Amino acid sequence: MKTLIAAAAAALLLAACDTAPVPAPAAEAPASTVEVIQETPVEVTPNLFILYTLKDGVTPAQFEEWVRTTDQPAMRSLARVQSFRTYRAERLLMGEGAPGVAYIEAFAIPDLEGFTAEDMGGETVQTVMGEFMGLVEAPQFIIVSEVK
C-alpha cells in the first residue's frame, strides 16, 4: 500500500512540477509551423522527489520553520535547481488511515549530472543535508522523469 501511495504522490507532484510544457499550435498557424512544433523534441527535466517522515521529537511547526528559513532558501539558491517545493502529506484521497509519509519534496534539476557531481559535495548541500538528516526519518531520494 505504501508503494501505491508513494507512486500516486510522485505522479501528482510530477504534474505540479512539469517544467517543459509543450506549446499548443495556434489554430491559424500555417502547416509548416505546426509541423515544426510537433517535431521539436521536448526536453524532460529530471526531477528528484524526497519522501520522508519526521524523527520522534521533531514537531511539524519546528520542521516547517526550518524548511522556510533554511532549506528552501539554500536549495533554491543553487544554479542547477530550477525549482524546489516542499509538500505536507495531509490525508489519503481514498481508503482509511494516514499517508505513509509526512512530507514530499519536489525538485526540478535540469543538469542532474552536474548537481550530483558538484553541488551534492558542496558546502551548501552538505550543510543543509546534515541538518535535514537530523530532522527526518527514512528519507527516500527518488529520481523521476515524466512518461511521455
C-alpha positions as CSV (number, residue, x, y, z in Angstrom):
1,M,0.0,0.0,0.0
2,K,2.9,2.4,0.8
3,T,4.3,1.8,-2.6
4,L,1.0,2.6,-4.3
5,I,0.7,5.8,-2.2
6,A,4.2,6.9,-2.9
7,A,3.7,6.3,-6.6
8,A,0.4,8.3,-6.7
9,A,2.0,11.1,-4.7
10,A,5.0,11.1,-7.1
11,A,2.7,11.2,-10.1
12,L,0.7,14.1,-8.7
13,L,3.8,16.1,-7.8
14,L,5.4,15.5,-11.1
15,A,2.4,17.0,-12.7
16,A,2.7,20.0,-10.4
17,C,6.4,20.4,-11.3
18,D,6.2,20.0,-15.0
19,T,8.8,22.4,-16.3
20,A,8.6,21.8,-20.0
21,P,5.1,22.3,-21.3
22,V,4.5,21.6,-25.0
23,P,3.2,24.7,-26.7
24,A,-0.2,24.2,-28.4
25,P,-0.2,25.1,-32.0
26,A,-2.2,28.2,-32.9
27,A,-5.5,27.4,-34.8
28,E,-4.5,29.8,-37.6
29,A,-0.8,28.6,-37.8
30,P,0.4,27.5,-41.2
31,A,1.0,23.8,-41.7
32,S,4.8,24.3,-41.7
33,T,4.7,26.0,-38.2
34,V,2.6,23.1,-36.8
35,E,5.0,20.5,-38.2
36,V,8.0,22.3,-36.7
37,I,6.3,22.4,-33.3
38,Q,5.3,18.8,-33.5
39,E,8.8,17.7,-34.5
40,T,10.6,19.8,-31.9
41,P,11.8,17.4,-29.2
42,V,10.7,18.4,-25.7
43,E,13.4,18.2,-23.1
44,V,12.3,16.5,-20.0
45,T,13.8,17.9,-16.8
46,P,14.8,15.2,-14.4
47,N,13.0,15.6,-11.1
48,L,14.0,14.5,-7.6
49,F,11.4,13.6,-5.1
50,I,12.2,13.0,-1.4
51,L,9.6,11.2,0.7
52,Y,10.0,11.1,4.4
53,T,8.6,11.3,8.0
54,L,9.9,13.4,10.9
55,K,12.0,11.9,13.7
56,D,10.4,11.5,17.1
57,G,10.5,14.7,19.0
58,V,10.6,16.9,15.8
59,T,7.3,18.8,15.6
60,P,5.8,19.9,12.2
61,A,5.9,23.5,13.3
62,Q,9.7,23.2,14.1
63,F,10.4,21.4,10.8
64,E,8.3,23.7,8.6
65,E,10.0,26.8,10.1
66,W,13.4,25.2,9.2
67,V,12.1,24.5,5.7
68,R,11.1,28.1,5.2
69,T,14.2,29.8,6.8
70,T,17.0,27.3,5.8
71,D,16.1,24.5,3.4
72,Q,14.2,26.4,0.7
73,P,16.4,29.5,0.6
74,A,19.6,27.4,0.4
75,M,18.5,24.9,-2.1
76,R,16.7,27.5,-4.3
77,S,20.0,29.4,-4.4
78,L,21.7,26.7,-6.3
79,A,22.0,27.5,-10.0
80,R,21.2,23.9,-11.1
81,V,18.0,23.8,-9.1
82,Q,15.2,25.1,-11.3
83,S,12.5,24.7,-8.7
84,F,12.1,23.3,-5.2
85,R,8.9,22.8,-3.3
86,T,8.0,21.1,0.0
87,Y,4.6,19.5,0.5
88,R,3.0,18.3,3.7
89,A,1.1,15.0,3.2
90,E,-2.3,15.6,4.8
91,R,-4.6,12.7,4.0
92,L,-5.4,9.9,1.7
93,L,-7.7,10.6,-1.2
94,M,-9.1,7.0,-0.9
95,G,-9.1,4.5,1.8
96,E,-8.6,4.6,5.6
97,G,-5.6,5.6,7.6
98,A,-2.8,8.2,7.2
99,P,-0.3,8.6,4.4
100,G,2.8,6.5,4.6
101,V,5.0,9.7,4.5
102,A,4.7,13.1,6.3
103,Y,6.4,15.3,3.6
104,I,7.3,15.2,0.0
105,E,9.9,17.5,-1.6
106,A,9.9,18.0,-5.3
107,F,13.0,19.3,-7.2
108,A,13.4,20.2,-10.9
109,I,17.1,19.8,-11.8
110,P,17.8,20.2,-15.5
111,D,21.6,19.4,-15.0
112,L,21.2,16.4,-12.7
113,E,24.7,15.1,-13.5
114,G,26.3,18.5,-12.6
115,F,24.2,18.6,-9.5
116,T,25.3,15.2,-8.3
117,A,28.9,15.7,-9.4
118,E,29.4,19.2,-8.0
119,D,26.5,20.5,-5.9
120,M,26.0,17.4,-3.7
121,G,29.5,17.6,-2.3
122,G,29.4,21.4,-2.0
123,E,29.1,23.3,1.3
124,T,25.5,24.4,0.8
125,V,24.1,21.0,0.1
126,Q,26.3,19.3,2.7
127,T,25.2,21.8,5.4
128,V,21.5,21.5,4.6
129,M,21.6,17.7,4.3
130,G,23.3,17.4,7.6
131,E,20.6,19.4,9.3
132,F,17.9,17.6,7.2
133,M,19.1,14.1,8.3
134,G,18.9,15.2,11.9
135,L,15.2,16.1,11.5
136,V,13.8,13.3,9.3
137,E,13.4,9.6,9.4
138,A,13.9,7.2,6.5
139,P,14.1,9.6,3.5
140,Q,13.7,8.1,0.1
141,F,15.5,10.0,-2.7
142,I,13.8,9.1,-6.0
143,I,14.8,10.4,-9.4
144,V,11.8,10.5,-11.7
145,S,11.0,11.6,-15.2
146,E,7.7,12.1,-16.9
147,V,6.3,9.4,-19.1
148,K,5.5,10.9,-22.5
